[in-house]
Structure formats: structure tokens, C-alpha cells
Amino acid sequence: MKKLLLICLGSLIFIIIFILLVGMYKFNVLQDDIYFSGKVMTMEDKDLFIGNWVEPIPGAPKSTDNIQGFTLKLDGSASSINMATLVYQSWMIYDGKLILTAKSIGNGNSSISKDEYKIDSVGKNQLYLKQGKTSYIYRRKK
């Protein structure tokens, strides 16, 4: 009877540990990236966004050289990555949106624009944005 009780107790402990590990995996605890919803993001959450964010250049052959994006800095300034005619100047988060201020210098003219992107989610290595019906997936570049 004692052996049976020990076997049952051991099995129960094994099942509990298994369920905990599966739960941790399901909720991204053991995965590479943990995502935060952008619905309530504010500038208080800016540390999640600091860094270089890139995406493949649309229509270009897949290569580590064919990327474009932006760098978001702690002081609120921003810069472009591989975009000569769109110079990012600053950024902010307001009402769940990433707002990028950029200077367009194409065609011999220059203009300042503020582009707003809805923040779907942000993680350690990926940033999901939407602008209208268009979705963007940026990866953190180290």
C-alpha cells in the first residue's frame, strides 16, 4: 500500500511539473520573445522600443543587406536605416500609437511628415505595427 501511494504521489508530482512547463512555454516564458499589447502603450513604455528596427525592402531580393527601418533612441530622436530619401528625426508613443516624424528629401523638395502606426505588439525581438490596412513586422537588429 505504501509503494502504491509513493507511485501515485510521484506521478502526481510529474504531472504537475509537466503542466507548469507546458504553461510556461505556451505563455512565452521559455520562448525568445515576450509580447506586450500596444493598446495601452505610452511613453512610459519607451524602453521596449529603444534600438534598431528593420524589415526587408519590399520587392528587393532577400538578403541581410536589403533591409530598411529606423533607430529609436532614448532621448526621443530617431534615424533612418538604409532610407536616403526619408530621414527620421524623432519618435513618440501616444494612445497606443508609434508616431515617427520624418523629413522627406526626395525629388529636390523636402517636407516634414508625422506617420502614425498602431502598435499591435512589441517584444524583445519583434515589433508589429499597422497603418490603415497595411501590417509591418520589424525585427530588432543588434
N, C-alpha and C positions, 0 to 999 in steps of 0.2 A: 504494500500500500504506500509506503514511504517512497519507493522508487517511482511509482506511478505519479505521485504528487510532484516529485522533483522533475520528471519528464514534462509534465503539464506546465509547471512553472517556467522551465527553461524554454519551452515552446512559446509560451505567452510573452516572455521577455523578448525572444527573437522576433515575434510578430510585431510587437510594439516598436522595436528598433527599426524594423523594415518599413513600417508605416511612417515613422518620423523621417527616415531618409528619403522615401518617395515624396513625401510632402515638401521637404526642403528643396528637392530637385524641381518639383512642379512649380513652386513659387520662386524660382530663380536663385535661391540661396547658394546653391553649388555651381550655378552656371556663371559664365563670363560676364554677363551684363544684368543689372537690375534696373528696371524701367520705372520712371516716375511719370504720371499723367500730367499733361501740360495744362489741364483745365483751370487749375488754380495757381499756376506759376506766377511769381512776381520777382522783382529784382533781388529779393532776399534769397532766392534760389540760384543766383547767378554763378555760384561756384561750379554747378553742374555743367555749365555751358563753356567755361573758360577752356580755350585750346583751339586746335586746328581741325576744321570740319571739311571733308571733301566728298565729292561724288564723281562718278565717271562723266567725262564730257559727252553729252548726247551726240550720237552719230559718229563718234571717233572710235577707232579700233581699241579693244580692251587692252590696257597696258597700265602699269603703275605710273607712267609719265603722263597719260591722258586723263588728268583729274583737274577739277576746279573746285573752288569753295571759298571759305573765309576763315580768318582767325579772329576769335573773340578774346579780348584782353580784359583783365580785372578792372582796369580804370575806365571801362566803357568804350574804349576805342576799338576799331576793327580794321582789318586789312584784307585785301583780296589775295587769293591763291590762284595763279595762272589765268587771270582775267585782266588783260591790259586795258580794256575799254570801260570796265566797271570797277571803280575804286571805292571799296567800302571804307567808311570813315568812323562810324560809331554804331553802337547797338544798345538795345534795352529790352527788357521784358515788361509787358504791361497787359493785364487782363488775359493771361494765358496765350499771349502772342509774342513772337520774337520780331522786333522791329529793327531793321537794318537801314541805316542811312548811307546812301551811296552817291558818288559823283560819276555820271556817265560822261565819258570823254570821247565818244566815237563821232565820226563824220565831221570833225572840226568844230563841233558845238559841244558845250558842256551844260549839264543840268544836274540838279540835286533831286534825288527821289528818296522817299521812305517806303520801303517794301515791308508789308506785314505778312507774317506767316503764322498760322495757327499751330501751336505746339501740340502734336498728338502725344508724343512721349519722348523722354530723353533718358539715356543710360550712360554708363561709363564709356561705351564704345560706339553708340549709335544715337542719332538724332532724327526723329521722324517729324517732318513738317508738312503742312498743307497750305496751298494758296489757291483759293477757288476749288476747282475740281482736280487740280494737279497735286500729286504727292511727291515728296522728296525724301530720300533716305541718304543721310550723310553719315560717314564713318569718321571716327576720330583718327587723325594722322599724328603719329608721335614724332 
